[in-house]
């Protein structure tokens, strides 16, 4: 029985094209576990892999999709059996390895995580890598002693995938959330997720020659990097932390070490791709309990495999709000 997948091909001139094609199980790279995919999602990396590749894709033809959730169809590994609900994020699946934009996948058992019973596969992909990363950031900040009564927690790039979920989680846990966005029309959306303060991007995106400013923030989830991260470091309260999760504003960091030396500020790097199994399980359990599902539902934009070429372009232009959930069987 054939099944559908989004296949990206590259021609002799080096140009890529993406289309929905029918594949057979024999076409899939061999893995320990075959999963019948139910849902996937769209991240910035997916936009790159659907389009120009961004240096992430090694070989063509290629099936993108760095996330998926579904039901185990067959397994050569004793950890999983037919009927188990599983989720996959990271491990360079969808980049170096064929990914989740397919009705069936064959992957290593080590890459999978059992899906908590409280979550559906659709909800898992409303979370996806973006939400998983957001939870890792919140956990890291809490592990470093972030406190609810210490002041507002800043979320940069708040209307994006990571920022939206981080805002909802932090607000649900009882933190005061200050959401940074460059889109004024996103203010109501962010307030509906629980943000109590909206910070215009231009207020915090300009570099300053002062290494320290007023102590404003009790924590920060930063999805932007660049000038904004440098500015935020100088505004953190004494002994607080910034969890760096993205580089939408650039990979450079035009900062000084003064906030680290005089205010004991911590800069925490958050990686979701190679995250160890135990912490993955911990994060998904926290997602099941600490992310309000009604807020999650409000972030969702539904999509199908055939929508992906356009959505891939849109996310690279910063034109996607919230979370896209791709029903690969629709």
Backbone as CSV, one residue per row, in Angstrom:
resi,resn,N_x,N_y,N_z,CA_x,CA_y,CA_z,C_x,C_y,C_z
1,UNK,0.850,-1.208,0.000,0.000,0.000,0.000,0.873,1.241,0.000
2,UNK,0.653,2.088,-0.975,1.399,3.325,-1.029,0.878,4.345,-0.022
3,UNK,1.656,5.382,0.208,1.252,6.461,1.123,1.844,7.767,0.612
4,UNK,1.287,8.874,1.089,1.693,10.189,0.608,2.790,10.802,1.472
5,UNK,3.657,11.562,0.821,4.713,12.299,1.518,5.046,13.544,0.711
6,UNK,5.552,14.564,1.400,6.058,15.746,0.703,7.516,15.494,0.360
7,UNK,7.804,15.452,-0.933,9.159,15.134,-1.388,9.784,16.386,-2.003
8,UNK,10.986,16.713,-1.530,11.737,17.843,-2.073,12.822,17.296,-2.985
9,UNK,12.885,17.846,-4.187,13.880,17.409,-5.168,14.717,18.597,-5.619
10,UNK,15.923,18.312,-6.079,16.813,19.371,-6.563,17.209,19.046,-8.003
11,UNK,17.092,20.050,-8.889,17.427,19.812,-10.294,18.911,20.096,-10.564
12,UNK,19.298,19.942,-11.810,20.716,20.085,-12.162,21.225,21.507,-11.940
13,UNK,20.319,22.480,-11.970,20.724,23.873,-11.745,20.816,24.204,-10.252
14,UNK,20.468,23.224,-9.401,20.537,23.458,-7.963,19.266,24.024,-7.360
15,UNK,18.202,24.140,-8.161,16.942,24.664,-7.640,16.106,23.525,-7.063
16,UNK,15.431,23.818,-5.962,14.613,22.797,-5.313,13.137,23.006,-5.613
17,UNK,12.392,21.910,-5.565,10.933,21.966,-5.719,10.330,20.923,-4.790
18,UNK,9.144,21.217,-4.257,8.485,20.324,-3.309,7.106,19.955,-3.823
19,UNK,6.760,18.670,-3.731,5.439,18.219,-4.169,5.033,16.984,-3.374
20,UNK,3.726,16.768,-3.277,3.208,15.578,-2.613,3.289,14.408,-3.588
21,UNK,3.970,13.336,-3.167,4.155,12.164,-4.024,3.771,10.902,-3.261
22,UNK,3.509,9.830,-4.008,3.192,8.552,-3.364,4.460,7.711,-3.257
23,UNK,4.702,7.195,-2.041,5.866,6.355,-1.770,5.420,4.967,-1.304
24,UNK,6.377,4.065,-1.247,6.160,2.725,-0.702,7.064,2.562,0.525
25,UNK,6.717,1.603,1.389,7.540,1.364,2.581,8.999,1.103,2.212
26,UNK,9.214,0.440,1.070,10.577,0.122,0.640,11.387,1.377,0.320
27,UNK,10.699,2.502,0.079,11.397,3.748,-0.217,12.001,4.383,1.030
28,UNK,11.472,4.031,2.208,11.911,4.661,3.451,13.272,4.132,3.884
29,UNK,14.105,5.006,4.479,15.344,4.505,5.068,15.025,3.543,6.205
30,UNK,15.851,2.547,6.419,15.539,1.538,7.439,15.719,2.091,8.840
31,UNK,14.739,1.819,9.704,14.824,2.163,11.116,14.274,1.028,11.950
32,UNK,14.373,1.176,13.283,13.875,0.134,14.177,12.358,0.125,14.279
33,UNK,11.754,1.302,14.059,10.323,1.454,14.316,9.648,2.136,13.130
34,UNK,8.552,1.546,12.664,7.716,2.190,11.648,6.530,2.836,12.363
35,UNK,6.321,4.119,12.094,5.250,4.871,12.740,4.271,5.357,11.681
36,UNK,2.981,5.157,11.941,1.941,5.774,11.120,1.739,7.187,11.653
37,UNK,2.219,8.157,10.906,2.175,9.546,11.356,0.742,10.065,11.298
38,UNK,0.354,10.804,12.314,-0.960,11.457,12.311,-0.823,12.963,12.103
39,UNK,0.140,13.583,12.794,0.304,15.033,12.678,1.777,15.408,12.679
40,UNK,2.057,16.524,12.002,3.366,17.150,12.042,3.132,18.655,12.245
41,UNK,4.157,19.450,12.059,4.025,20.886,12.255,5.047,21.608,11.376
42,UNK,5.119,22.927,11.496,6.033,23.712,10.654,6.896,24.606,11.543
43,UNK,8.204,24.423,11.458,9.180,25.243,12.165,10.042,25.988,11.150
44,UNK,10.862,26.912,11.647,11.740,27.671,10.759,12.651,26.731,9.966
45,UNK,13.212,25.724,10.638,14.068,24.758,9.936,13.302,24.040,8.828
46,UNK,12.011,23.772,9.074,11.208,23.118,8.035,11.097,24.008,6.808
47,UNK,10.936,25.312,7.046,10.876,26.249,5.934,12.140,26.183,5.083
48,UNK,13.283,26.100,5.756,14.553,25.985,5.033,14.614,24.679,4.236
49,UNK,14.188,23.573,4.861,14.306,22.262,4.221,13.303,22.067,3.089
50,UNK,12.126,22.709,3.195,11.151,22.659,2.109,11.658,23.460,0.923
51,UNK,12.374,24.548,1.229,12.843,25.450,0.180,14.298,25.238,-0.190
52,UNK,15.138,26.232,0.085,16.519,26.167,-0.400,17.398,25.155,0.313
53,UNK,16.950,24.646,1.463,17.750,23.649,2.182,18.531,24.230,3.329
54,UNK,18.978,25.474,3.187,19.681,26.157,4.263,20.934,25.440,4.734
55,UNK,21.489,24.559,3.907,22.655,23.796,4.318,22.324,22.650,5.252
56,UNK,21.027,22.443,5.538,20.624,21.404,6.489,20.434,20.048,5.816
57,UNK,19.962,20.055,4.571,19.651,18.818,3.863,20.906,18.284,3.190
58,UNK,21.186,17.011,3.426,22.408,16.409,2.875,22.195,15.828,1.482
59,UNK,21.064,15.130,1.316,20.835,14.415,0.064,19.407,14.612,-0.438
60,UNK,19.264,14.601,-1.758,17.944,14.687,-2.406,17.734,13.426,-3.226
61,UNK,16.474,12.988,-3.420,15.248,13.585,-2.886,15.184,13.469,-1.364
62,UNK,14.366,14.345,-0.771,14.327,14.444,0.689,12.895,14.652,1.161
63,UNK,12.571,14.050,2.323,11.277,14.284,2.977,11.533,15.110,4.240
64,UNK,11.093,16.372,4.288,11.323,17.206,5.468,10.349,16.856,6.603
65,UNK,10.360,17.706,7.628,9.463,17.547,8.771,10.226,17.135,10.014
66,UNK,10.653,18.123,10.832,11.523,17.814,11.974,10.741,17.288,13.179
67,UNK,9.419,17.334,13.129,8.566,16.821,14.212,7.519,15.879,13.632
68,UNK,7.099,14.914,14.438,5.870,14.196,14.114,5.361,13.479,15.359
69,UNK,4.083,13.161,15.336,3.465,12.339,16.381,2.551,11.346,15.684
70,UNK,2.529,10.110,16.211,1.701,9.098,15.570,1.648,7.824,16.379
71,UNK,1.259,6.738,15.700,1.048,5.438,16.339,2.041,4.427,15.763
72,UNK,2.711,3.709,16.639,3.655,2.677,16.188,2.908,1.615,15.400
73,UNK,3.440,1.322,14.203,2.846,0.298,13.347,3.580,-1.036,13.501
74,UNK,4.902,-0.958,13.605,5.711,-2.160,13.845,7.015,-1.731,14.484
75,UNK,7.603,-2.643,15.277,8.829,-2.291,15.991,9.743,-3.491,16.134
76,UNK,11.035,-3.255,15.858,12.063,-4.255,16.093,12.722,-4.036,17.453
77,UNK,12.272,-3.002,18.171,12.846,-2.659,19.473,11.839,-2.970,20.568
78,UNK,12.258,-3.640,21.656,11.308,-4.048,22.696,10.683,-2.897,23.472
79,UNK,11.252,-1.690,23.341,10.682,-0.550,24.060,9.343,-0.094,23.494
80,UNK,9.074,-0.451,22.242,7.844,0.003,21.595,7.130,-1.172,20.949
81,UNK,5.819,-1.081,20.945,4.999,-2.126,20.316,3.913,-1.456,19.486
82,UNK,3.298,-2.214,18.585,2.222,-1.680,17.746,1.123,-1.096,18.623
83,UNK,0.685,0.109,18.256,-0.381,0.783,19.002,0.103,1.847,19.962
84,UNK,1.412,1.881,20.257,1.945,2.903,21.174,1.897,4.285,20.526
85,UNK,1.514,5.292,21.321,1.580,6.681,20.858,2.980,7.226,21.116
86,UNK,3.575,7.831,20.088,4.941,8.332,20.221,5.050,9.730,19.609
87,UNK,6.086,10.434,20.035,6.385,11.755,19.480,7.875,11.809,19.198
88,UNK,8.242,12.531,18.144,9.652,12.722,17.813,9.914,14.182,17.522
89,UNK,10.946,14.704,18.154,11.488,16.030,17.830,13.012,15.917,17.828
90,UNK,13.661,16.633,16.932,15.112,16.696,16.959,15.818,15.550,16.268
91,UNK,17.079,15.328,16.703,17.967,14.287,16.164,18.271,14.483,14.679
92,UNK,18.045,15.692,14.162,18.270,16.035,12.757,17.355,15.280,11.803
93,UNK,16.282,14.706,12.368,15.226,14.139,11.523,14.576,15.293,10.760
94,UNK,14.267,15.071,9.484,13.733,16.141,8.648,14.807,17.003,8.017
95,UNK,16.052,16.836,8.500,17.203,17.553,7.931,18.145,16.535,7.276
96,UNK,18.958,15.878,8.098,19.878,14.863,7.574,19.161,13.535,7.319
97,UNK,18.050,13.327,8.014,17.270,12.089,7.872,15.857,12.441,7.394
98,UNK,15.218,11.520,6.699,13.843,11.747,6.263,12.938,11.960,7.467
99,UNK,11.962,12.880,7.278,11.172,13.320,8.417,9.689,13.059,8.343
100,UNK,8.952,13.887,9.058,7.554,13.633,9.383,6.512,14.116,8.402
101,UNK,6.921,14.717,7.277,5.926,15.129,6.276,5.573,13.926,5.401
102,UNK,5.119,12.879,6.038,4.853,11.613,5.382,3.856,10.831,6.221
103,UNK,3.022,10.042,5.584,2.037,9.260,6.327,2.669,8.085,7.055
104,UNK,3.875,7.703,6.657,4.621,6.673,7.374,6.090,7.091,7.456
105,UNK,6.724,6.753,8.591,8.154,7.005,8.755,8.801,5.760,9.349
106,UNK,10.091,5.624,9.123,10.877,4.541,9.709,12.085,5.187,10.378
107,UNK,12.173,5.068,11.717,13.187,5.807,12.472,13.816,4.930,13.558
108,UNK,14.901,5.425,14.140,15.539,4.732,15.253,14.674,4.851,16.513
109,UNK,14.593,3.785,17.257,13.812,3.798,18.498,14.363,4.816,19.489
110,UNK,15.672,5.019,19.474,16.301,5.968,20.398,15.799,7.389,20.215
111,UNK,15.278,7.691,19.043,14.822,9.053,18.769,13.404,9.325,19.277
112,UNK,12.666,8.286,19.593,11.262,8.432,19.972,11.095,8.649,21.474
113,UNK,9.974,9.272,21.835,9.571,9.429,23.235,8.120,8.977,23.338
114,UNK,7.779,8.162,24.354,6.370,7.820,24.543,5.561,9.081,24.821
115,UNK,4.424,9.218,24.182,3.584,10.402,24.382,2.784,10.242,25.675
116,UNK,2.823,11.226,26.572,2.016,11.133,27.797,0.545,10.882,27.470
117,UNK,-0.101,10.061,28.281,-1.495,9.698,28.033,-2.405,10.904,27.963
118,UNK,-2.046,11.972,28.676,-2.910,13.158,28.720,-2.933,13.933,27.408
119,UNK,-1.982,13.658,26.512,-1.865,14.406,25.264,-2.305,13.574,24.066
120,UNK,-3.016,14.212,23.133,-3.302,13.590,21.850,-2.147,13.874,20.901
121,UNK,-2.088,13.130,19.794,-1.034,13.376,18.816,-1.187,14.766,18.201
122,UNK,-2.421,15.241,18.064,-2.647,16.596,17.535,-2.112,17.646,18.499
123,UNK,-2.392,17.474,19.779,-1.869,18.409,20.770,-0.346,18.380,20.812
124,UNK,0.217,17.182,20.659,1.672,17.057,20.676,2.308,17.883,19.568
125,UNK,1.657,17.956,18.412,2.208,18.736,17.314,1.816,20.214,17.375
126,UNK,0.800,20.529,18.139,0.569,21.939,18.447,1.702,22.441,19.341
127,UNK,2.263,21.532,20.118,3.445,21.835,20.931,4.691,21.788,20.040
128,UNK,5.000,20.602,19.494,6.114,20.440,18.564,7.458,20.854,19.145
129,UNK,8.455,20.968,18.273,9.782,21.401,18.698,9.731,22.765,19.372
130,UNK,8.895,23.654,18.844,8.816,25.005,19.418,8.372,24.951,20.877
131,UNK,7.287,24.229,21.146,6.788,24.149,22.509,7.686,23.333,23.413
132,UNK,8.268,22.277,22.868,9.233,21.460,23.607,10.420,22.326,24.032
133,UNK,10.908,23.150,23.102,12.014,24.058,23.405,11.608,25.072,24.466
134,UNK,10.383,25.602,24.352,9.889,26.554,25.347,9.874,25.929,26.736
135,UNK,9.408,24.684,26.838,9.381,24.015,28.143,10.787,23.763,28.662
136,UNK,11.720,23.378,27.791,13.113,23.212,28.222,13.658,24.527,28.783
137,UNK,13.292,25.642,28.151,13.756,26.952,28.616,13.182,27.279,29.994
138,UNK,11.886,27.046,30.174,11.246,27.317,31.466,11.865,26.434,32.552
139,UNK,12.077,25.160,32.243,12.690,24.240,33.211,14.088,24.709,33.599
140,UNK,14.868,25.162,32.615,16.225,25.631,32.893,16.206,26.871,33.786
141,UNK,15.286,27.788,33.515,15.169,28.992,34.347,14.769,28.626,35.773
142,UNK,13.834,27.697,35.903,13.414,27.251,37.240,14.565,26.547,37.962
143,UNK,15.323,25.735,37.232,16.460,25.038,37.838,17.509,26.019,38.349
144,UNK,17.535,27.222,37.756,18.478,28.262,38.188,17.861,29.194,39.234
145,UNK,16.662,28.867,39.702,16.103,29.609,40.829,15.133,30.723,40.498
146,UNK,14.584,30.748,39.265,13.603,31.782,38.923,12.410,31.718,39.887
147,UNK,11.988,32.899,40.384,10.921,32.958,41.367,9.740,33.780,40.855
148,UNK,8.535,33.354,41.236,7.312,33.996,40.746,7.129,35.416,41.274
149,UNK,7.603,35.691,42.482,7.361,36.997,43.108,8.526,37.965,42.934
150,UNK,9.393,37.671,41.970,10.608,38.464,41.796,10.468,39.508,40.693
151,UNK,9.326,39.529,40.008,9.121,40.489,38.933,8.760,39.807,37.629
152,UNK,8.552,40.599,36.579,8.119,40.030,35.300,9.207,39.224,34.609
153,UNK,8.750,38.188,33.887,9.638,37.373,33.052,9.428,37.827,31.608
154,UNK,10.514,38.148,30.930,10.445,38.648,29.550,10.456,37.486,28.573
155,UNK,9.602,37.566,27.548,9.626,36.597,26.444,9.798,37.387,25.160
156,UNK,10.913,37.195,24.467,11.129,37.907,23.208,10.637,37.040,22.051
157,UNK,10.264,37.698,20.938,9.685,36.955,19.815,8.429,36.228,20.253
158,UNK,7.641,36.901,21.082,6.560,36.218,21.810,5.435,35.708,20.924
159,UNK,5.223,36.291,19.751,4.128,35.838,18.892,4.504,34.627,18.053
160,UNK,5.779,34.246,18.061,6.219,33.075,17.315,5.889,31.790,18.055
161,UNK,6.325,30.671,17.492,5.981,29.369,18.061,6.532,29.155,19.457
162,UNK,7.850,29.362,19.648,8.460,29.184,20.962,7.894,30.203,21.940
163,UNK,7.828,31.464,21.502,7.361,32.524,22.382,5.922,32.352,22.826
164,UNK,5.064,31.909,21.920,3.655,31.714,22.263,3.499,30.676,23.366
165,UNK,4.172,29.535,23.207,4.042,28.474,24.193,4.711,28.877,25.508
166,UNK,5.864,29.535,25.435,6.533,29.998,26.654,5.643,30.960,27.431
167,UNK,4.984,31.866,26.716,4.085,32.820,27.360,2.952,32.095,28.078
168,UNK,2.345,31.128,27.397,1.224,30.391,27.981,1.657,29.568,29.192
169,UNK,2.812,28.911,29.104,3.300,28.090,30.215,3.616,28.962,31.430
170,UNK,4.374,30.028,31.212,4.784,30.890,32.320,3.571,31.514,33.008
171,UNK,2.614,31.992,32.217,1.411,32.598,32.805,0.616,31.568,33.599
172,UNK,0.515,30.355,33.050,-0.224,29.297,33.732,0.435,28.905,35.054
173,UNK,1.767,29.003,35.111,2.505,28.672,36.336,2.458,29.796,37.367
174,UNK,1.925,30.952,36.970,1.779,32.045,37.917,2.800,33.155,37.799
175,UNK,3.605,33.125,36.748,4.575,34.199,36.534,3.909,35.384,35.839
176,UNK,4.403,36.573,36.120,4.001,37.771,35.377,4.823,37.785,34.090
177,UNK,4.167,37.879,32.949,4.858,37.744,31.665,4.826,39.059,30.889
178,UNK,6.008,39.514,30.477,6.131,40.666,29.585,6.518,40.135,28.211
179,UNK,5.650,40.339,27.226,5.833,39.755,25.896,6.326,40.810,24.913
180,UNK,7.435,40.505,24.239,8.000,41.416,23.241,7.536,40.994,21.856
181,UNK,7.026,41.945,21.091,6.627,41.652,19.714,6.800,42.886,18.844
182,UNK,7.112,42.640,17.575,7.190,43.728,16.606,5.895,43.901,15.836
183,UNK,4.870,43.118,16.225,3.583,43.158,15.531,2.506,43.680,16.492
184,UNK,2.154,44.947,16.406,1.157,45.516,17.323,-0.170,44.746,17.299
185,UNK,-0.504,44.167,16.141,-1.778,43.450,16.015,-1.777,42.148,16.816
186,UNK,-0.591,41.732,17.296,-0.492,40.493,18.076,-0.750,40.708,19.565
187,UNK,-0.966,41.952,19.981,-1.103,42.256,21.409,-2.269,41.508,22.050
188,UNK,-3.424,41.509,21.404,-4.593,40.823,21.984,-4.351,39.318,22.071
189,UNK,-3.724,38.777,21.042,-3.397,37.346,21.041,-2.498,37.001,22.224
190,UNK,-1.466,37.809,22.441,-0.528,37.532,23.531,-1.183,37.699,24.898
191,UNK,-2.067,38.673,25.014,-2.789,38.840,26.277,-3.713,37.649,26.532
192,UNK,-4.275,37.083,25.456,-5.148,35.918,25.624,-4.362,34.701,26.112
193,UNK,-3.045,34.684,25.837,-2.191,33.599,26.312,-1.738,33.822,27.753
194,UNK,-1.977,35.026,28.264,-1.637,35.301,29.653,-0.622,36.399,29.870
195,UNK,-0.131,37.028,28.795,0.822,38.129,28.968,0.140,39.299,29.673
196,UNK,0.824,39.875,30.648,0.273,41.026,31.379,0.851,42.341,30.887
197,UNK,1.926,42.257,30.113,2.585,43.459,29.612,3.053,43.202,28.185
198,UNK,2.801,44.147,27.285,3.275,44.043,25.904,4.396,45.054,25.721
199,UNK,5.543,44.579,25.274,6.702,45.435,25.050,6.949,45.526,23.548
200,UNK,6.918,46.743,23.000,7.163,46.926,21.568,8.620,46.589,21.252
201,UNK,8.828,45.879,20.172,10.176,45.431,19.821,11.166,46.584,19.754
202,UNK,10.722,47.740,19.196,11.651,48.862,19.033,12.130,49.433,20.365
203,UNK,11.372,49.180,21.432,11.786,49.672,22.748,13.011,48.949,23.278
204,UNK,13.251,47.760,22.776,14.280,46.908,23.384,15.267,46.375,22.354
205,UNK,15.085,46.776,21.112,15.912,46.232,20.034,17.096,47.116,19.688
206,UNK,17.128,48.325,20.242,18.225,49.242,19.922,19.405,48.970,20.846
207,UNK,20.603,48.972,20.275,21.786,48.782,21.109,22.021,50.041,21.939
208,UNK,22.641,49.866,23.080,22.980,50.990,23.947,24.438,50.853,24.364
209,UNK,25.084,51.977,24.582,26.489,51.937,24.996,26.630,51.610,26.475
210,UNK,25.520,51.725,27.215,25.579,51.418,28.641,25.532,49.910,28.849
211,UNK,26.496,49.332,29.549,26.497,47.879,29.754,25.411,47.433,30.735
212,UNK,24.945,48.356,31.599,23.890,48.042,32.546,22.810,49.102,32.501
213,UNK,21.541,48.654,32.604,20.412,49.567,32.711,19.634,49.208,33.972
214,UNK,18.441,49.758,34.126,17.617,49.424,35.280,17.347,47.926,35.317
215,UNK,17.276,47.354,36.522,16.999,45.933,36.692,15.497,45.699,36.535
216,UNK,15.117,45.133,35.387,13.690,45.002,35.066,13.143,43.586,35.140
217,UNK,13.949,42.578,34.766,13.379,41.259,34.476,13.888,40.189,35.441
218,UNK,12.972,39.337,35.869,13.302,38.244,36.789,13.698,36.969,36.051
219,UNK,13.620,36.999,34.750,13.974,35.874,33.896,13.657,36.257,32.467
220,UNK,14.167,35.479,31.515,13.881,35.777,30.114,14.006,34.528,29.269
221,UNK,13.018,34.308,28.398,13.119,33.316,27.328,13.352,34.112,26.050
222,UNK,14.544,33.989,25.479,14.910,34.802,24.321,14.984,33.983,23.050
223,UNK,14.100,34.292,22.109,14.073,33.606,20.816,14.688,34.442,19.703
224,UNK,15.276,35.586,20.062,15.696,36.562,19.053,17.208,36.628,18.896
225,UNK,17.946,36.668,20.005,19.393,36.795,19.914,19.812,38.179,19.462
226,UNK,21.009,38.296,18.928,21.483,39.546,18.354,21.457,40.728,19.304
227,UNK,21.137,41.912,18.752,21.124,43.151,19.523,20.156,43.086,20.698
228,UNK,19.008,42.427,20.483,18.013,42.392,21.548,18.522,41.616,22.757
229,UNK,19.141,40.468,22.527,19.676,39.695,23.640,20.747,40.490,24.381
230,UNK,21.598,41.169,23.637,22.643,41.987,24.264,22.021,43.060,25.166
231,UNK,20.972,43.672,24.687,20.284,44.724,25.465,19.614,44.134,26.711
232,UNK,18.968,42.993,26.536,18.250,42.364,27.646,19.199,41.977,28.773
233,UNK,20.388,41.491,28.428,21.350,41.083,29.461,21.629,42.219,30.438
234,UNK,21.652,43.444,29.949,21.907,44.605,30.800,20.702,45.067,31.592
235,UNK,19.540,44.433,31.377,18.317,44.808,32.078,17.852,43.745,33.074
236,UNK,18.625,42.664,33.188,18.222,41.573,34.078,18.481,41.932,35.537
237,UNK,17.630,41.441,36.420,17.832,41.627,37.853,19.013,40.783,38.334
238,UNK,19.521,41.143,39.494,20.702,40.470,40.037,20.445,38.967,40.206
239,UNK,21.381,38.160,39.688,21.331,36.721,39.892,20.304,35.984,39.059
240,UNK,19.709,36.652,38.091,18.678,36.010,37.262,19.294,35.443,35.985
241,UNK,18.450,34.808,35.180,18.952,34.073,34.019,18.165,34.376,32.751
242,UNK,18.864,34.254,31.618,18.262,34.321,30.292,18.455,32.970,29.624
243,UNK,17.361,32.371,29.139,17.442,31.131,28.379,17.410,31.489,26.894
244,UNK,18.508,31.228,26.196,18.623,31.572,24.774,18.172,30.389,23.926
245,UNK,17.120,30.600,23.129,16.527,29.503,22.363,16.518,29.742,20.852
246,UNK,16.898,30.947,20.400,16.782,31.207,18.963,17.617,32.382,18.513
247,UNK,17.605,32.608,17.202,18.421,33.688,16.629,17.685,34.424,15.523
248,UNK,16.396,34.648,15.726,15.603,35.342,14.708,16.156,36.730,14.406
249,UNK,16.841,37.332,15.375,17.402,38.665,15.178,18.878,38.658,14.832
250,UNK,19.451,37.466,14.637,20.857,37.380,14.265,21.660,36.531,15.225
251,UNK,22.768,35.990,14.717,23.609,35.108,15.515,24.674,35.849,16.308
252,UNK,24.891,37.111,15.978,25.888,37.898,16.696,25.398,38.270,18.089
253,UNK,26.348,38.609,18.971,25.985,39.051,20.314,26.884,40.218,20.712
254,UNK,26.483,41.445,20.336,27.311,42.625,20.614,27.161,43.100,22.062
255,UNK,27.646,42.253,22.997,27.455,42.513,24.423,28.800,42.637,25.132
256,UNK,28.740,43.019,26.415,29.931,43.003,27.265,29.737,41.939,28.346
257,UNK,30.802,41.649,29.070,30.699,40.677,30.163,30.224,41.323,31.460
258,UNK,29.978,42.616,31.450,29.625,43.337,32.682,28.388,42.758,33.387
259,UNK,27.284,42.448,32.669,26.128,41.880,33.383,26.458,40.573,34.107
260,UNK,27.377,39.786,33.550,27.753,38.534,34.185,28.592,38.779,35.437
261,UNK,29.444,39.803,35.384,30.383,40.047,36.473,29.786,40.878,37.603
262,UNK,28.972,41.870,37.268,28.454,42.784,38.290,27.057,42.426,38.772
263,UNK,26.296,41.690,37.941,24.938,41.308,38.361,24.745,39.797,38.436
264,UNK,25.789,39.040,38.214,25.717,37.579,38.300,24.609,37.006,37.419
265,UNK,24.433,37.623,36.259,23.424,37.149,35.298,23.930,35.861,34.636
266,UNK,23.023,34.936,34.412,23.362,33.671,33.751,22.772,33.640,32.340
267,UNK,23.551,33.191,31.379,23.052,32.979,30.025,23.027,31.478,29.776
268,UNK,21.819,30.938,29.629,21.622,29.491,29.527,21.336,29.111,28.071
269,UNK,22.122,28.231,27.522,21.879,27.768,26.148,20.898,26.615,26.149
270,UNK,19.891,26.701,25.288,18.850,25.672,25.201,18.922,24.994,23.840
271,UNK,19.226,23.704,23.859,19.243,22.905,22.625,18.181,21.820,22.733
272,UNK,17.354,21.725,21.710,16.315,20.691,21.724,16.676,19.485,20.864
273,UNK,17.660,19.639,19.972,17.927,18.612,18.966,18.559,17.356,19.576
274,UNK,19.587,17.535,20.396,20.331,16.404,20.952,20.036,16.202,22.437
275,UNK,18.923,16.740,22.899,18.552,16.659,24.312,18.490,15.197,24.775
276,UNK,19.088,14.863,25.946,19.055,13.480,26.438,17.635,12.976,26.688
277,UNK,17.464,11.681,26.580,16.142,11.045,26.680,15.423,11.394,27.973
278,UNK,16.096,11.285,29.117,15.428,11.505,30.404,14.857,12.915,30.512
279,UNK,15.594,13.898,30.021,15.094,15.276,30.093,13.962,15.499,29.091
280,UNK,13.982,14.766,27.969,12.870,14.815,27.018,11.580,14.317,27.696
281,UNK,11.698,13.178,28.382,10.525,12.629,29.075,10.028,13.607,30.128
282,UNK,10.950,14.187,30.880,10.596,15.179,31.903,9.855,16.369,31.286
283,UNK,10.371,16.867,30.162,9.749,18.026,29.515,8.344,17.701,29.013
284,UNK,8.167,16.523,28.378,6.840,16.171,27.863,5.836,15.966,28.990
285,UNK,6.301,15.425,30.124,5.404,15.294,31.283,4.987,16.670,31.798
286,UNK,5.935,17.607,31.832,5.624,18.971,32.274,4.666,19.653,31.286
287,UNK,4.863,19.401,30.008,3.954,19.969,29.004,2.530,19.489,29.251
288,UNK,2.390,18.204,29.543,1.058,17.625,29.766,0.356,18.237,30.971
289,UNK,1.132,18.687,31.961,0.512,19.222,33.185,0.489,20.743,33.246
290,UNK,1.465,21.415,32.612,1.636,22.854,32.834,1.278,23.744,31.649
291,UNK,0.966,23.150,30.501,0.546,23.957,29.349,-0.972,23.866,29.230
292,UNK,-1.693,24.984,29.439,-3.160,24.935,29.364,-3.634,24.622,27.949
293,UNK,-4.388,23.547,27.796,-4.766,23.070,26.469,-5.724,24.022,25.752
294,UNK,-6.508,24.790,26.490,-7.376,25.760,25.814,-6.537,26.859,25.162
295,UNK,-5.445,27.243,25.822,-4.541,28.240,25.234,-3.826,27.644,24.031
296,UNK,-3.439,26.380,24.157,-2.778,25.700,23.045,-3.681,25.668,21.824
297,UNK,-4.954,25.364,22.040,-5.919,25.283,20.932,-6.028,26.616,20.201
298,UNK,-5.930,27.715,20.948,-6.077,29.039,20.326,-4.895,29.392,19.429
299,UNK,-3.783,28.681,19.584,-2.593,28.963,18.768,-2.616,28.236,17.426
300,UNK,-3.493,27.228,17.278,-3.397,26.288,16.158,-3.937,26.851,14.849
301,UNK,-3.141,26.665,13.786,-3.603,26.861,12.405,-3.519,25.495,11.719
302,UNK,-4.650,24.955,11.232,-4.603,23.645,10.586,-4.014,23.722,9.177
303,UNK,-3.383,22.630,8.742,-2.792,22.584,7.407,-2.724,21.134,6.938
304,UNK,-2.466,20.963,5.641,-2.291,19.639,5.034,-0.935,19.579,4.332
305,UNK,-0.559,18.401,3.857,0.716,18.261,3.151,0.816,19.213,1.966
306,UNK,-0.283,19.388,1.248,-0.247,20.233,0.047,-0.081,21.721,0.372
307,UNK,-0.340,22.108,1.622,-0.156,23.506,2.032,1.303,23.832,2.333
308,UNK,2.128,22.811,2.503,3.466,23.014,3.056,4.417,23.857,2.193
309,UNK,4.426,23.729,0.872,5.337,24.587,0.113,5.106,26.077,0.361
310,UNK,3.846,26.486,0.466,3.544,27.893,0.737,3.881,28.261,2.174
311,UNK,3.512,27.396,3.119,3.786,27.677,4.527,5.281,27.742,4.806
312,UNK,6.053,26.932,4.103,7.502,26.973,4.260,8.055,28.347,3.926
313,UNK,7.542,28.945,2.863,7.972,30.307,2.491,7.504,31.325,3.519
314,UNK,6.268,31.160,3.996,5.697,32.122,4.942,6.497,32.182,6.246
315,UNK,6.894,31.013,6.761,7.589,31.021,8.060,8.976,31.635,7.934
316,UNK,9.601,31.506,6.765,10.903,32.133,6.559,10.784,33.655,6.510
317,UNK,9.601,34.147,6.152,9.357,35.598,6.094,8.818,36.147,7.411
318,UNK,8.681,35.267,8.420,8.144,35.711,9.704,6.659,35.996,9.672
319,UNK,5.942,35.333,8.767,4.518,35.609,8.583,3.611,34.547,9.210
320,UNK,4.174,33.728,10.104,3.378,32.692,10.762,3.217,33.034,12.234
321,UNK,1.991,32.998,12.736,1.710,33.264,14.148,1.252,31.978,14.815
322,UNK,1.771,31.729,16.013,1.300,30.550,16.746,1.855,29.256,16.167
323,UNK,1.020,28.229,16.128,1.483,26.896,15.777,0.667,26.306,14.632
324,UNK,1.350,25.860,13.587,0.702,25.181,12.474,0.690,23.693,12.768
325,UNK,-0.479,23.072,12.675,-0.605,21.625,12.872,-0.995,20.998,11.536
326,UNK,-0.113,20.126,11.043,-0.290,19.520,9.732,-0.903,18.128,9.884
327,UNK,-2.106,17.946,9.353,-2.748,16.643,9.309,-2.248,15.954,8.043
328,UNK,-1.319,15.009,8.202,-0.689,14.407,7.020,-1.642,13.470,6.288
329,UNK,-2.765,13.135,6.901,-3.730,12.217,6.279,-4.931,12.922,5.666
330,UNK,-4.950,14.234,5.750,-6.095,14.993,5.224,-5.980,15.165,3.714
